[in-house]
Amino acid sequence: MARLTTATDNAEILSYALRHLEQERDSILAKIAHIKQQLGVEVRPVGRPKKVAAPAAAVAAPEEETPEASETGKKSRVLSPAARKRISLAQKKRWAASRGEKA
């Protein structure tokens, strides 16, 4: 008579299979890296490089002017509250018009 499998049995089987496959993958990748090293081929990591956090000294307070901005002569642009309100109302009007056309 066949034994009924439960969800926990399936989870145990799958987790065991996953661990085994990951070990095989790591072993194969290590062998590939070793062969590439013997051939003199540069081994590069796969994927996008990880982001590096900016040092604390590079993060400036909003009131302070960064050296880059003063060297290039560019200043950050700040919108007045009234300008923000006008832009917001205009965008809301555009959205309302596009919704009205579709309805």
URZI-V423029 format. One record per backbone hydrogen bond with DSSP energy under -0.5 kcal/mol. NH is the residue of the N-H (numbers start at 0). CO is the residue of the C=O. If there is no record, write none. Layout:
BEGIN
{{NH & CO} {NH & CO}}
END
This chain:
BEGIN
{{9 & 5} {10 & 6} {11 & 7} {12 & 8} {13 & 9} {14 & 10} {15 & 11} {16 & 12} {17 & 13} {18 & 14} {19 & 15} {20 & 16} {21 & 17} {22 & 18} {23 & 19} {24 & 20} {25 & 21} {26 & 22} {27 & 23} {28 & 24} {29 & 25} {30 & 26} {31 & 27} {32 & 28} {33 & 29} {34 & 30} {35 & 31} {36 & 32} {37 & 33} {38 & 34} {39 & 35} {40 & 35} {43 & 41} {52 & 50} {57 & 54} {58 & 54} {58 & 55} {59 & 57} {63 & 60} {69 & 65} {70 & 66} {71 & 67} {72 & 68} {73 & 68} {83 & 79} {84 & 80} {85 & 81} {86 & 82} {87 & 83} {88 & 84} {89 & 85} {90 & 86} {91 & 87} {92 & 88} {93 & 89} {94 & 90} {95 & 91} {96 & 92} {97 & 93} {98 & 94} {99 & 95} {100 & 96} {101 & 97} {102 & 98}}
END
